[in-house]
Amino acid sequence: MHGLWAEGDRILAAVSGGPDSLALLLTLHAFSRDEGFFLECCCVDHRLRTESAAEAQFVQRVCRSLSVHCTVCTVDVGEEQRRTGDSLETAARSVRYRALRETARTRGMTLIATAHHGDDQAETVLYHMIRGSGPEGLEGICPRAGDLIRPFLCVRKEDIRRFLRRFPYTPCHDPTNDEQNCTRNRIRLSLLPAMREYNPRITDSLCRLAEVLREENRWMDGETEKFWNRFGRIEENRACFPLPAFRQCGTALQRRILRWAAGRLSGEAAVFDYEETERFRRLLLRGRTGSRTSAAGIMAEISYGEARFYPGSTRSLRETDKIPSSCTVREDGILCLGPWEMKTELLDAPPGALGPDQCLLDADRLEGPVTLRCRRPGDRFSPAGMDGSKTIKKIMIDMKIPKEQRDQWPLAADDRTVYWIGGRRRGRGAEPDGKTVRYLLLTLRRITTWTD
């Protein structure tokens, strides 16, 4: 079965009592001895029909005749709907897989087998095609995805029916599968039969399309990973890469790179639809420093030849990025300014090494209490290792801090002197030397969950 399992695996078959899942149970049972895997069964009772309890009992009787352990799980689909607001179909799927995985964990099973077959694959490809999905959606159902295996993707519904005639079991029938009240049912009951008038082997054609796209997607995933490994940079909740490298890529790879960035920041495989992807791509191909756009909770901006992605929205940018005029001091002594916090520590000896978000000052040479603030009109800065001074604005331009970030950049300063442009450059003021007795260590951190 295409390497879906290995000797010693423990497979939990998801069986509802219908013809597909019943055939799956019987097939796996027949293979288990020769293939060397252990088999159990789980039947999830959704309690959506009065017949569901009797169907679960039917599955238990079949399992007893095969000497296969069967676990029956009863779930509350209505409660899931009320909690999530999902459709009935989506809520039922969520609780079903949750019950299957919990059973697998409790019983020590390594894989969960479901009875999706070739006709289901064709239906899924058409469903994603109607929705306008890209190649990732058109690859349909994967034979193996993590702990899920689908051994029947290579067979047709009619093959399953013929197989079941060899056994003395009458499978259950779910009448809701005959109702054209959802898109998938209409595809299965109306669209696919109509398409067979043009191509009698349309199911096979759609399954082959899914298989081809699946392999091509794996290749494209590899190219995307190569790009990110070579050019990309992940910094906490930010993803960055150089624009010249991106612009040299083909259009297809550019789209994958953008969706990869979105997935890393959102925790999903892809969150941009076609229009959103193209909006981001146009920005990176034509935009200038300071240009930005957002979609699906992800912000993209151009900063001195680099593309940067981070959670956010242009719609709420002014409200969420508004920085207070002065910092506050927590009970533990931490200085807080909008999304920034700075810890101050008085030391008798210098630390072994400083991180990029740390600055060390001579505590006895400070002109006043060090606070955390943003730039003010007239602020000047004397960079360490250089003569003279420049305006903070000029220094920030030289350091290529984006224009829209300069008014929000954290500074460690007192009323007269800026000692440190946070995380970037320290000044000449209060530099420790051989005569320093007491040290003030500053440690800056961005609070990613801050809101105004």
C-alpha positions as CSV (number, residue, x, y, z in Angstrom):
1,M,0.0,0.0,0.0
2,H,2.6,2.5,-1.1
3,G,4.5,2.4,2.2
4,L,1.6,3.7,4.2
5,W,2.6,1.4,7.1
6,A,5.5,-0.7,8.3
7,E,5.8,-3.9,10.2
8,G,5.1,-3.3,13.9
9,D,2.7,-0.3,13.3
10,R,-0.5,-0.1,15.3
11,I,-3.3,1.0,13.1
12,L,-6.7,2.3,14.3
13,A,-9.3,2.0,11.6
14,A,-12.1,4.6,11.6
15,V,-15.3,2.7,10.8
16,S,-18.8,4.1,10.7
17,G,-20.5,1.0,9.4
18,G,-21.0,2.3,5.9
19,P,-19.7,0.3,2.9
20,D,-16.4,2.2,2.5
21,S,-15.2,2.0,6.1
22,L,-16.5,-1.6,6.5
23,A,-14.4,-2.6,3.4
24,L,-11.4,-0.8,5.0
25,L,-11.8,-2.8,8.2
26,L,-12.0,-6.1,6.3
27,T,-9.1,-5.2,4.0
28,L,-6.8,-4.2,6.9
29,H,-7.8,-7.3,8.9
30,A,-6.9,-9.5,5.9
31,F,-3.5,-7.7,5.5
32,S,-2.6,-7.4,9.2
33,R,-1.0,-10.8,9.7
34,D,1.1,-10.9,6.5
35,E,2.1,-7.2,6.8
36,G,2.9,-7.5,10.5
37,F,0.8,-4.6,11.9
38,F,-1.7,-4.6,14.8
39,L,-5.2,-3.5,14.1
40,E,-8.0,-1.9,16.2
41,C,-11.2,-0.1,15.3
42,C,-12.9,3.1,16.4
43,C,-16.5,4.0,15.7
44,V,-17.5,7.6,16.3
45,D,-21.2,8.1,17.0
46,H,-22.1,11.7,16.1
47,R,-25.7,11.3,17.4
48,L,-27.1,13.2,14.5
49,R,-29.5,10.4,13.4
50,T,-31.6,8.0,15.4
51,E,-29.9,5.0,13.7
52,S,-26.4,6.0,14.8
53,A,-26.4,3.9,18.0
54,A,-27.6,0.8,16.1
55,E,-24.8,1.4,13.5
56,A,-22.2,1.6,16.2
57,Q,-23.5,-1.8,17.6
58,F,-23.2,-3.3,14.1
59,V,-19.6,-2.2,13.9
60,Q,-18.9,-3.8,17.3
61,R,-20.5,-7.1,16.1
62,V,-18.3,-7.2,13.0
63,C,-15.2,-6.5,15.1
64,R,-16.1,-9.3,17.5
65,S,-16.4,-11.7,14.6
66,L,-12.9,-10.6,13.5
67,S,-11.4,-10.6,17.0
68,V,-10.6,-6.9,16.6
69,H,-10.9,-4.5,19.6
70,C,-13.5,-1.8,18.9
71,T,-13.9,1.5,20.8
72,V,-17.1,3.5,20.4
73,C,-16.9,7.2,21.0
74,T,-20.0,9.4,21.4
75,V,-19.5,13.0,20.5
76,D,-21.6,16.2,20.8
77,V,-21.6,17.9,17.4
78,G,-24.1,20.6,18.5
79,E,-21.9,21.7,21.3
80,E,-18.9,22.0,18.9
81,Q,-21.1,24.2,16.6
82,R,-22.1,26.5,19.4
83,R,-18.5,26.8,20.5
84,T,-17.0,27.5,17.1
85,G,-19.8,28.7,14.9
86,D,-18.8,26.2,12.2
87,S,-21.1,24.4,9.8
88,L,-22.6,21.1,10.9
89,E,-20.3,19.2,8.5
90,T,-17.1,21.1,9.7
91,A,-18.1,20.6,13.4
92,A,-18.7,16.9,12.9
93,R,-15.4,16.5,11.2
94,S,-13.6,18.3,14.0
95,V,-15.1,16.3,16.8
96,R,-14.6,13.0,14.8
97,Y,-10.9,13.5,14.3
98,R,-10.5,14.7,17.9
99,A,-12.1,11.5,19.1
100,L,-10.1,9.3,16.8
101,R,-6.8,10.9,17.9
102,E,-7.7,10.6,21.6
103,T,-8.6,6.9,21.1
104,A,-5.3,6.4,19.3
105,R,-3.4,8.0,22.1
106,T,-5.2,6.1,24.8
107,R,-4.9,2.7,23.0
108,G,-1.3,3.3,21.9
109,M,-2.0,3.3,18.2
110,T,0.5,4.8,15.8
111,L,-1.7,5.4,12.7
112,I,-5.3,6.2,11.9
113,A,-6.8,4.8,8.7
114,T,-9.8,6.4,7.0
115,A,-11.8,5.0,4.0
116,H,-11.4,7.9,1.6
117,H,-11.4,6.4,-1.9
118,G,-10.8,7.4,-5.5
119,D,-14.3,8.9,-6.0
120,D,-13.8,11.0,-2.8
121,Q,-10.5,12.2,-4.3
122,A,-12.2,13.3,-7.5
123,E,-15.0,15.0,-5.5
124,T,-12.3,16.8,-3.4
125,V,-10.4,18.0,-6.5
126,L,-13.6,19.4,-8.0
127,Y,-14.6,21.0,-4.7
128,H,-11.3,22.9,-4.6
129,M,-11.5,23.7,-8.3
130,I,-14.9,25.3,-7.8
131,R,-13.5,27.4,-4.9
132,G,-10.7,28.6,-7.0
133,S,-7.9,26.9,-5.1
134,G,-4.3,26.8,-6.4
135,P,-2.2,23.7,-7.0
136,E,-2.0,23.0,-3.2
137,G,-5.8,22.5,-3.1
138,L,-6.0,20.6,-6.4
139,E,-3.6,17.9,-5.1
140,G,-6.6,16.7,-3.1
141,I,-6.3,14.1,-0.3
142,C,-2.8,12.9,0.5
143,P,-2.4,9.1,0.9
144,R,-0.5,9.9,4.1
145,A,-0.6,13.1,6.2
146,G,1.1,12.8,9.6
147,D,-0.7,10.1,11.5
148,L,-3.5,9.7,8.9
149,I,-3.4,7.1,6.2
150,R,-5.9,6.6,3.3
151,P,-5.2,3.1,1.8
152,F,-8.3,3.3,-0.5
153,L,-7.4,6.3,-2.6
154,C,-6.3,3.9,-5.4
155,V,-9.7,2.2,-5.6
156,R,-13.1,3.2,-6.9
157,K,-16.5,3.1,-5.2
158,E,-17.6,0.3,-7.5
159,D,-14.5,-1.7,-6.6
160,I,-15.5,-1.5,-2.9
161,R,-19.0,-2.7,-3.7
162,R,-17.7,-5.7,-5.6
163,F,-15.3,-6.5,-2.7
164,L,-18.1,-6.4,-0.1
165,R,-20.1,-9.1,-1.9
166,R,-17.6,-11.7,-0.7
167,F,-18.6,-11.1,2.9
168,P,-21.8,-11.9,4.9
169,Y,-22.2,-8.3,6.1
170,T,-24.8,-5.8,5.0
171,P,-23.3,-2.3,5.5
172,C,-25.2,0.6,6.9
173,H,-26.6,3.4,4.8
174,D,-26.5,7.0,5.8
175,P,-29.5,8.7,4.0
176,T,-28.0,12.2,4.5
177,N,-25.4,11.2,1.8
178,D,-28.4,11.2,-0.7
179,E,-29.4,14.8,0.1
180,Q,-28.2,17.6,-2.1
181,N,-28.0,20.0,0.8
182,C,-24.3,20.7,0.7
183,T,-21.7,21.4,-2.0
184,R,-19.9,18.0,-1.7
185,N,-23.1,16.0,-2.0
186,R,-24.1,18.0,-5.1
187,I,-20.7,17.4,-6.7
188,R,-21.0,13.6,-6.0
189,L,-24.7,13.3,-7.0
190,S,-25.0,15.7,-9.9
191,L,-21.7,17.2,-11.2
192,L,-19.6,14.0,-11.4
193,P,-22.3,12.0,-13.2
194,A,-22.8,14.9,-15.7
195,M,-19.0,15.0,-16.3
196,R,-19.0,11.3,-17.0
197,E,-21.1,12.0,-20.1
198,Y,-18.0,13.8,-21.5
199,N,-15.4,11.5,-20.0
200,P,-16.5,8.1,-18.6
201,R,-13.2,7.9,-16.8
202,I,-13.4,11.4,-15.3
203,T,-12.7,10.0,-11.8
204,D,-9.5,8.4,-12.9
205,S,-8.5,11.6,-14.7
206,L,-9.1,13.8,-11.6
207,C,-7.2,11.3,-9.4
208,R,-4.2,11.4,-11.8
209,L,-4.3,15.2,-11.8
210,A,-4.2,15.1,-8.0
211,E,-1.2,12.7,-8.0
212,V,0.7,14.8,-10.6
213,L,0.1,18.1,-8.7
214,R,1.0,16.4,-5.4
215,E,4.5,15.5,-6.7
216,E,5.0,18.9,-8.4
217,N,3.9,20.6,-5.2
218,R,6.6,18.6,-3.3
219,W,9.2,19.8,-5.8
220,M,8.0,23.4,-5.4
221,D,8.0,23.1,-1.7
222,G,11.6,22.0,-1.9
223,E,12.6,25.0,-4.1
224,T,10.8,27.3,-1.6
225,E,12.6,25.8,1.3
226,K,15.9,26.3,-0.6
227,F,15.1,30.0,-1.1
228,W,14.4,30.5,2.6
229,N,17.4,28.5,3.7
230,R,19.6,30.6,1.5
231,F,18.1,34.1,1.7
232,G,15.4,34.1,4.4
233,R,15.7,35.2,8.0
234,I,13.2,34.5,10.9
235,E,13.3,36.8,13.9
236,E,10.8,35.9,16.5
237,N,7.5,37.0,14.8
238,R,9.1,38.5,11.7
239,A,10.2,36.9,8.4
240,C,12.6,38.7,6.1
241,F,14.4,38.2,2.8
242,P,16.3,40.4,0.3
243,L,14.2,41.9,-2.6
244,P,16.8,41.3,-5.4
245,A,16.7,37.5,-4.7
246,F,12.9,37.5,-4.7
247,R,12.7,39.4,-7.9
248,Q,14.9,37.0,-9.7
249,C,12.6,34.1,-9.0
250,G,9.8,33.0,-11.4
251,T,6.2,34.0,-10.7
252,A,5.2,30.5,-9.4
253,L,8.1,30.4,-6.9
254,Q,7.4,34.0,-5.8
255,R,3.8,33.0,-4.9
256,R,5.0,30.0,-2.9
257,I,7.6,32.2,-1.1
258,L,4.8,34.6,0.0
259,R,2.5,31.9,1.2
260,W,5.4,30.2,3.0
261,A,6.0,33.5,4.9
262,A,2.3,33.8,5.8
263,G,2.2,30.2,7.0
264,R,5.2,30.6,9.2
265,L,3.7,33.7,10.9
266,S,0.1,32.3,11.1
267,G,0.8,28.7,11.8
268,E,-1.1,27.6,8.8
269,A,0.0,26.1,5.5
270,A,-1.3,29.1,3.5
271,V,-3.5,32.0,4.4
272,F,-3.5,34.2,1.3
273,D,-6.0,33.8,-1.5
274,Y,-5.0,34.6,-5.1
275,E,-5.9,38.3,-4.9
276,E,-4.0,38.8,-1.6
277,T,-1.0,36.9,-2.9
278,E,-0.8,39.1,-6.0
279,R,-1.2,42.3,-3.9
280,F,1.8,41.3,-1.9
281,R,3.7,40.3,-5.0
282,R,3.1,43.6,-6.7
283,L,4.3,45.4,-3.6
284,L,7.6,43.5,-3.6
285,L,8.1,44.0,-7.3
286,R,7.3,47.7,-7.6
287,G,7.2,49.2,-4.1
288,R,9.7,51.6,-2.6
289,T,11.2,51.7,0.9
290,G,8.3,52.4,3.4
291,S,5.6,50.8,1.1
292,R,3.4,48.3,2.9
293,T,0.2,46.3,2.6
294,S,-1.6,43.7,4.7
295,A,-3.9,40.8,4.3
296,A,-5.2,38.0,6.6
297,G,-3.5,39.6,9.6
298,I,-0.1,39.7,8.0
299,M,1.8,42.9,7.3
300,A,4.4,43.2,4.5
301,E,6.6,46.2,4.1
302,I,9.7,47.2,2.1
303,S,12.7,48.4,4.0
304,Y,15.9,49.3,2.2
305,G,16.0,46.4,-0.3
306,E,14.4,43.9,2.1
307,A,10.9,42.5,2.4
308,R,9.7,42.1,5.9
309,F,6.6,40.3,7.1
310,Y,5.0,40.4,10.6
311,P,1.6,40.1,12.2
312,G,-0.4,43.3,11.8
313,S,-2.8,45.3,9.6
314,T,-2.6,48.6,7.8
315,R,-6.1,49.3,8.9
316,S,-5.3,49.3,12.6
317,L,-1.6,50.5,12.2
318,R,-2.1,53.9,13.7
319,E,-4.0,52.7,16.7
320,T,-1.8,49.6,17.5
321,D,1.6,51.4,16.9
322,K,0.7,54.5,18.9
323,I,3.5,55.0,21.5
324,P,2.8,56.8,24.8
325,S,4.7,60.1,25.4
326,S,6.4,58.7,28.5
327,C,7.3,55.3,29.9
328,T,5.8,53.7,33.0
329,V,7.6,51.7,35.7
330,R,6.2,48.4,36.8
331,E,6.4,47.1,40.4
332,D,9.5,45.0,39.5
333,G,11.3,48.2,38.2
334,I,10.9,47.3,34.5
335,L,10.5,50.4,32.3
336,C,7.6,50.0,29.8
337,L,6.9,52.1,26.7
338,G,4.2,50.8,24.3
339,P,5.4,47.5,22.9
340,W,8.9,47.9,24.6
341,E,10.2,47.1,28.0
342,M,13.7,47.7,29.4
343,K,15.3,46.1,32.5
344,T,18.0,48.1,34.4
345,E,20.5,46.3,36.6
346,L,23.2,47.9,38.8
347,L,26.3,45.7,38.8
348,D,29.7,45.8,40.6
349,A,31.5,44.1,37.6
350,P,30.8,44.0,33.9
351,P,29.0,41.0,32.4
352,G,31.1,38.5,30.3
353,A,29.4,39.4,27.0
354,L,26.6,41.7,25.8
355,G,23.8,40.7,23.6
356,P,22.5,42.8,20.7
357,D,19.6,44.1,22.9
358,Q,21.9,45.1,25.8
359,C,23.9,48.2,26.6
360,L,26.4,48.8,29.4
361,L,26.9,52.3,31.0
362,D,29.1,53.7,33.8
363,A,26.5,54.3,36.5
364,D,28.5,57.1,38.2
365,R,28.9,59.1,35.0
366,L,25.2,59.4,34.1
367,E,23.8,62.9,34.0
368,G,20.4,61.8,35.4
369,P,18.1,58.8,35.7
370,V,18.0,56.7,32.6
371,T,14.5,56.3,31.1
372,L,13.0,54.8,28.0
373,R,11.4,57.1,25.5
374,C,11.1,57.9,21.8
375,R,12.9,60.7,19.9
376,R,12.1,64.4,20.5
377,P,12.6,67.5,18.3
378,G,16.2,68.6,18.7
379,D,17.6,65.3,19.9
380,R,21.2,64.7,18.9
381,F,23.4,61.7,19.3
382,S,27.1,61.2,19.7
383,P,27.9,57.7,18.4
384,A,30.6,55.7,20.2
385,G,33.8,55.6,18.3
386,M,33.1,58.8,16.3
387,D,33.8,62.5,16.8
388,G,31.0,65.0,16.9
389,S,27.2,64.4,16.9
390,K,24.3,64.2,14.5
391,T,20.6,64.5,14.8
392,I,18.8,61.4,15.8
393,K,16.9,61.6,12.5
394,K,20.2,61.6,10.5
395,I,21.5,58.7,12.6
396,M,18.4,56.7,12.0
397,I,18.5,57.3,8.3
398,D,22.1,56.2,8.2
399,M,21.1,53.0,10.1
400,K,18.3,52.5,7.5
401,I,15.6,52.5,10.1
402,P,12.3,52.8,8.1
403,K,10.8,56.3,8.2
404,E,7.5,55.0,9.7
405,Q,9.4,53.4,12.6
406,R,11.6,56.3,13.6
407,D,9.1,58.1,15.8
408,Q,8.5,54.8,17.6
409,W,12.0,53.6,18.1
410,P,13.0,53.2,21.8
411,L,15.8,55.3,23.1
412,A,17.6,55.0,26.5
413,A,18.2,58.5,27.6
414,D,18.0,61.1,30.4
415,D,16.8,64.7,30.0
416,R,20.0,65.8,28.3
417,T,21.7,62.7,26.6
418,V,20.7,59.8,24.4
419,Y,22.9,56.9,25.6
420,W,21.6,54.2,23.3
421,I,19.4,53.8,20.2
422,G,17.8,50.6,21.4
423,G,19.2,47.4,19.9
424,R,21.2,49.4,17.3
425,R,23.9,51.8,18.5
426,R,25.3,53.1,21.8
427,G,26.6,56.6,22.3
428,R,29.7,58.0,23.8
429,G,28.0,59.2,26.9
430,A,28.8,57.4,30.2
431,E,31.0,54.8,28.4
432,P,32.6,52.4,30.9
433,D,36.4,52.5,31.2
434,G,39.2,51.3,33.5
435,K,38.0,53.6,36.3
436,T,34.4,52.4,36.3
437,V,33.3,51.1,39.7
438,R,29.5,50.6,39.1
439,Y,27.9,49.5,35.9
440,L,24.3,49.9,34.7
441,L,23.2,47.1,32.4
442,L,20.2,47.9,30.1
443,T,18.3,45.0,28.5
444,L,15.6,45.8,25.9
445,R,12.8,43.5,24.9
446,R,9.8,43.9,22.6
447,I,6.4,42.8,24.0
448,T,4.7,41.2,21.1
449,T,1.3,41.1,22.7
450,W,1.1,44.8,23.6
451,T,-2.0,46.8,22.7
452,D,-2.7,50.5,23.4
